Amino acid sequence: MYGRPGACYVDIAGDMVNAKVDRSQVRVVSCCPSPPVSLAHHGAIAEAISVTRAAKRPLVIIGKGAAYGRAETALKEFVEITGLPFLPTPMGKGVLPDDHPNCVSAARSSAPPVTLLPEARYDEVMTAFGGQGFLVRTVEELRSALQLSLSDWERPSLLNVLIDPSSDRKEQGCVTDTPH
């Protein structure tokens, strides 16, 4: 009985819910033991260190696995020794404090990560972080942006494609075969 915590459903028959039981007949079952401690393979750790050292702008993402694993102390020591910035996911919030000097949560907007903000120029954000950003309004611009982004594997790319204005969101330009 180890693994990630998750949802549980127990179905109890209606006649059992209201049944009376003699307390002396109730069996107490002990809790399951703590999960065994597992360690990562040494080669995987060495590779992770090598990749992190070679990264130009590494960022530690702290998610729910760190919360479930109770990794607060180890992560705090890691980000303080390395000086690396960290960003908690919504399920990783609280593992390290939001006011920690290495926390870059303030760089996120107050909107959830799945929200697209009207008038936002995501292509310019990507360019500001050293990637390639493309604002796409036509099919030809889309073809060109795809070719350029797929030809440069050194940098991440983001294509900000303006979609059909008939959608429920704020009216935007439309990708068409003809330029506006």
Helices and strands as residue ranges (DSSP letters): H 14-17, G 23-25, H 42-54, E 60-62, H 64-68, H 72-82, E 86-88, G 90-92, G 105-107, H 122-128, E 132-136, H 139-151, E 157-161
